[in-house]
């Protein structure tokens, strides 16, 4: 690896740039994965950090978890008749309770499958 330098005044500063960085937002699932890696898989964390791939990895985890959550919620809506628009109009409070319950179930599935899975 060859470094180039730029002279600023009396100092030579290295020209450091980051390549292949994805600048999308990291959601809560990405941040949970980051904490998990720091605490439980320091080798993978250090490797990704040194290869400058940590941000891209966390964004991919974020996207994958978000897609999984959306798919699970769509499946719940499809198979439970109490989550229909008609049911929503009739009893909004009950519909909201049920949606929150299914959302919690979906998030628990995501945390077990994708965040704390040692293979991902």
N, C-alpha and C positions, 0 to 999 in steps of 0.2 A: 504494500500500500504506500503510495507516494503522496506526501502532503505538500501543498503549495502554501506560500505565505504572502501576506500583504504587509507592506511597510507602512505603519502609521506613526508618524513622528520618529522617535528613536526605537520603536518596538516593532518586531515582526509578529504578526498575529496569524494563526493558521486559518485557512479558508475552510471552515467546517460547514457542511450543508447536510440536511437530512433528505434522503431520497425515498421514494415510494410511500410517502405518508398520505394517509387518507384523513381528511379533516372533517369528517362527519361527527356528529355528537355521539358520545358514549352514554348509553342510558343506564338505568340502575342495575340491569343484569350484567353489563360490562364492568361496572364498578364492583359488584359483588364478586365477579370472577377475578378481578384484580386483587381484591382482598384475600380471596381464597388462595390464589397463586403465591402471594407474598407470605402467607402463613403456612401453607401446606405443601407447596411445590416450588421451592426456591430455585431448584435447578432449571425448571422450565421458565420461570420468571426471569432469571438472570440471562438465560440463553436468548429469549425473545428481546430483552432489553439491549443486549450487546449486539444483536443482529439488526436492531432498529425496526423490529417487527411487532413490538408490543401493542402499539396503537392500532395497527391494522387487525391484529388478532382480537383485541377487545371490541373493535367495531364489528367484526364478523360475528362474535358471540352475541353482541347486542342485537344485530339484525336477525340472527337465527332465533333468538329467544322471542323477539317481537313477532316474527312470523309464526312461531309455534303458538304463542298466546292468541293471535288472531285466528289461527286455524282451529284451536280448541274451542274458542268462544263461538265460532261459526257452527261447529259441530254441536255444541250444547244448544244453540238456538234452533238448529235444524231438528233435533230429536226431542226437545221438550216443548210441548204445546203451550205451556204456561209462559213461555218467553216470546210468544207471538205479539205482533203489533196490536191485535184485538185485545189480548189480555192486558197489554200495557195501557190501553185506553180505559179499560174497565177498572183495574185496580193498580194504580201506579206504584203505590207503596210496596205492595206484595211483589210486583215485578222487579222493583229496584232491589229489594232484599234478595230475591232469587238470583238476579244478575251479579250482585256483590258476592254471593255465596259461590257461584260458578267461577267468578273471576279469582277468588281466593283458591279454589280447587285447581284452576289452571296454573296459577302462579306456583303453587306447591309442586305440581307436576314438573314445571319448568326448572324449579330450583333443584329437585331431585335428579332429573334427567340431564340437564345441560350445564348447570353451574357447578354442582359438586361431583359430577362424573369425572373420574380420574382419566378417562380415555379422551375427553374433549379438551 
